[in-house]
């Protein structure tokens, strides 16, 4: 979960295995994406999804 302006590149970077933390969870696949025109709203939504109630929301609605 995170913010990016280039989704295809971000997914390719994750699957290239360049990051020690994310490489152990490869291959990455896109399940859901949400686009925002305002970066602050995107950041607020990401923060919410990482909270307890946001995690429950994501589990029910996204995966």
Backbone as a chain_set.jsonl record, in Angstrom:
{"seq": "XXXXXXXXXXXXXXXXXXXXXXXXXXXXXXXXXXXXXXXXXXXXXXXXXXXXXXXXXXXXXXX", "coords": {"N": [[0.844, -1.15, 0.0], [0.542, 2.167, -0.837], [1.607, 5.382, -2.129], [1.781, 6.54, -5.456], [2.757, 7.986, -8.576], [3.045, 6.619, -10.852], [1.806, 3.776, -11.555], [2.31, 1.362, -13.005], [5.125, 1.344, -13.148], [5.769, 1.264, -10.42], [4.749, -1.255, -9.642], [6.339, -2.898, -11.267], [8.856, -2.297, -10.18], [8.541, -3.324, -7.57], [8.285, -6.063, -8.155], [10.757, -6.558, -9.218], [12.424, -7.127, -7.2], [14.185, -5.504, -5.794], [14.042, -4.361, -3.288], [14.805, -5.335, -0.043], [12.85, -5.736, 1.935], [10.309, -5.941, 0.599], [10.784, -7.916, -1.284], [10.56, -10.48, -0.252], [7.909, -11.077, -0.396], [7.156, -11.521, -2.976], [5.577, -12.925, -5.926], [4.255, -9.659, -6.595], [0.944, -8.584, -7.063], [-1.596, -6.643, -8.574], [-4.481, -5.847, -6.898], [-6.436, -3.998, -6.14], [-6.901, -0.566, -6.912], [-6.979, 2.877, -6.096], [-7.681, 6.019, -7.287], [-6.746, 9.404, -6.842], [-7.267, 12.883, -7.253], [-6.152, 14.745, -5.677], [-3.354, 15.011, -3.696], [-3.212, 15.231, -0.913], [-5.659, 14.192, -0.026], [-5.315, 11.588, -0.861], [-3.177, 10.79, 0.776], [-4.414, 11.015, 3.289], [-6.395, 9.058, 3.043], [-4.811, 6.771, 2.775], [-3.559, 6.755, 5.304], [-5.857, 6.329, 6.865], [-6.6, 3.731, 5.953], [-4.564, 2.259, 7.083], [-5.182, 2.292, 9.702], [-6.996, 0.821, 12.485], [-9.875, 0.652, 12.058], [-9.891, 1.346, 9.387], [-8.408, -0.737, 8.281], [-10.184, -2.855, 8.674], [-12.252, -1.96, 7.012], [-10.936, -2.037, 4.49], [-10.369, -4.775, 4.291], [-12.933, -5.831, 4.113], [-13.968, -4.542, 1.833], [-11.992, -4.431, -0.233], [-10.178, -6.666, -0.375]], "CA": [[0.0, 0.0, 0.0], [1.345, 3.367, -0.893], [1.27, 6.413, -3.099], [2.664, 6.612, -6.611], [2.226, 8.65, -9.761], [3.223, 5.697, -11.971], [1.45, 2.478, -11.005], [3.014, 0.286, -13.716], [6.529, 1.348, -12.728], [5.814, 0.84, -9.009], [4.557, -2.701, -9.614], [7.544, -3.489, -11.854], [9.929, -2.154, -9.185], [8.288, -4.293, -6.496], [8.547, -7.412, -8.65], [12.17, -6.694, -9.582], [13.104, -7.652, -6.022], [15.256, -4.601, -5.366], [13.889, -3.997, -1.88], [14.869, -6.528, 0.812], [11.598, -5.931, 2.676], [9.192, -6.374, -0.244], [11.14, -9.052, -2.146], [10.138, -11.754, 0.334], [6.474, -11.27, -0.643], [6.94, -11.578, -4.428], [5.318, -11.805, -6.83], [3.205, -8.722, -6.249], [-0.079, -8.42, -8.095], [-2.513, -5.559, -8.27], [-5.833, -6.299, -6.576], [-7.293, -2.811, -6.137], [-6.243, 0.735, -6.832], [-7.875, 4.017, -5.947], [-7.02, 7.214, -7.81], [-7.149, 10.685, -6.268], [-6.709, 14.049, -7.95], [-5.552, 15.574, -4.632], [-2.38, 14.201, -2.959], [-3.529, 15.232, 0.519], [-6.753, 13.235, 0.181], [-4.719, 10.262, -1.022], [-2.419, 10.511, 2.008], [-5.372, 10.821, 4.383], [-7.039, 7.759, 2.845], [-3.807, 5.755, 3.097], [-3.463, 6.735, 6.772], [-7.075, 5.687, 7.354], [-6.546, 2.294, 5.666], [-3.585, 1.634, 7.971], [-5.732, 2.307, 11.061], [-7.798, -0.363, 12.793], [-11.152, 0.652, 11.345], [-9.581, 1.365, 7.96], [-8.001, -2.088, 7.9], [-11.426, -3.629, 8.588], [-12.914, -1.489, 5.8], [-10.211, -2.563, 3.332], [-10.546, -6.226, 4.248], [-14.303, -6.102, 3.677], [-14.271, -3.962, 0.522], [-10.958, -4.554, -1.257], [-9.609, -7.993, -0.506]], "C": [[0.896, 1.221, 0.0], [0.873, 4.311, -1.968], [2.277, 6.382, -4.236], [1.976, 7.371, -7.735], [2.293, 7.725, -10.972], [3.026, 4.268, -11.465], [2.195, 1.324, -11.684], [4.473, 0.188, -13.276], [6.667, 0.851, -11.291], [5.677, -0.671, -8.899], [5.777, -3.424, -10.19], [8.712, -3.423, -10.874], [9.757, -3.152, -8.043], [8.659, -5.709, -6.938], [9.975, -7.621, -9.132], [12.987, -7.214, -8.405], [14.219, -6.783, -5.493], [15.19, -4.217, -3.892], [13.909, -5.254, -1.016], [13.554, -6.802, 1.544], [10.49, -6.499, 1.793], [9.517, -7.609, -1.076], [10.684, -10.382, -1.566], [8.654, -12.041, 0.12], [6.147, -11.354, -2.131], [6.277, -12.892, -4.817], [4.164, -10.942, -6.321], [2.215, -8.676, -7.398], [-1.048, -7.348, -7.63], [-3.902, -6.129, -8.042], [-6.8, -5.131, -6.704], [-6.424, -1.564, -6.216], [-7.315, 1.814, -6.757], [-7.103, 5.248, -6.391], [-7.613, 8.469, -7.176], [-6.542, 11.803, -7.097], [-5.968, 14.962, -6.981], [-4.647, 14.701, -3.762], [-2.694, 14.147, -1.467], [-4.67, 14.276, 0.839], [-6.235, 11.808, 0.055], [-3.951, 9.867, 0.235], [-3.348, 10.236, 3.183], [-6.047, 9.459, 4.262], [-6.068, 6.627, 3.16], [-3.639, 5.629, 4.614], [-4.666, 6.024, 7.379], [-7.01, 4.174, 7.142], [-5.572, 1.559, 6.574], [-4.033, 1.66, 9.432], [-6.565, 1.045, 11.276], [-9.1, -0.421, 12.019], [-10.938, 0.674, 9.836], [-9.159, 0.002, 7.456], [-9.23, -2.982, 7.755], [-12.201, -3.251, 7.329], [-12.265, -2.1, 4.563], [-10.416, -4.063, 3.189], [-11.928, -6.585, 3.71], [-14.535, -5.674, 2.23], [-13.261, -4.278, -0.586], [-10.413, -5.956, -1.445], [-10.325, -8.9, 0.41]], "O": [[1.877, 1.296, 0.74], [-0.134, 4.07, -2.634], [3.476, 6.218, -4.013], [0.748, 7.387, -7.824], [1.678, 8.003, -12.001], [3.972, 3.631, -11.003], [2.659, 0.407, -11.007], [4.993, -0.906, -13.058], [7.588, 0.095, -10.985], [6.413, -1.304, -8.141], [6.199, -4.449, -9.656], [9.472, -4.383, -10.748], [10.732, -3.759, -7.6], [9.274, -6.46, -6.181], [10.364, -8.752, -9.425], [14.109, -7.686, -8.585], [15.115, -7.277, -4.809], [16.191, -3.789, -3.318], [13.102, -6.157, -1.238], [13.184, -7.958, 1.75], [9.804, -7.44, 2.193], [8.599, -8.29, -1.533], [10.443, -11.326, -2.319], [8.191, -13.14, 0.425], [4.979, -11.266, -2.509], [6.407, -13.88, -4.095], [3.224, -11.438, -5.698], [2.601, -8.724, -8.566], [-1.283, -7.178, -6.433], [-4.44, -6.822, -8.906], [-7.864, -5.264, -7.309], [-5.334, -1.523, -5.647], [-8.412, 1.664, -7.294], [-5.992, 5.491, -5.92], [-8.826, 8.577, -6.999], [-5.42, 11.676, -7.589], [-5.237, 15.856, -7.408], [-5.124, 13.745, -3.151], [-2.466, 13.122, -0.825], [-4.645, 13.615, 1.878], [-6.671, 10.92, 0.787], [-4.065, 8.735, 0.705], [-3.099, 9.331, 3.979], [-6.25, 8.777, 5.267], [-6.464, 5.624, 3.753], [-3.584, 4.519, 5.143], [-4.518, 5.215, 8.295], [-7.33, 3.411, 8.053], [-5.733, 0.363, 6.812], [-3.351, 1.117, 10.301], [-6.804, 0.289, 10.334], [-9.401, -1.435, 11.389], [-11.72, 0.085, 9.089], [-9.502, -0.385, 6.339], [-9.311, -3.777, 6.819], [-12.747, -4.122, 6.652], [-12.957, -2.621, 3.688], [-10.615, -4.563, 2.082], [-12.072, -7.534, 2.94], [-15.224, -6.367, 1.482], [-13.639, -4.38, -1.753], [-10.209, -6.387, -2.58], [-10.012, -10.089, 0.471]]}, "num_chains": 1, "name": "protein.A"}
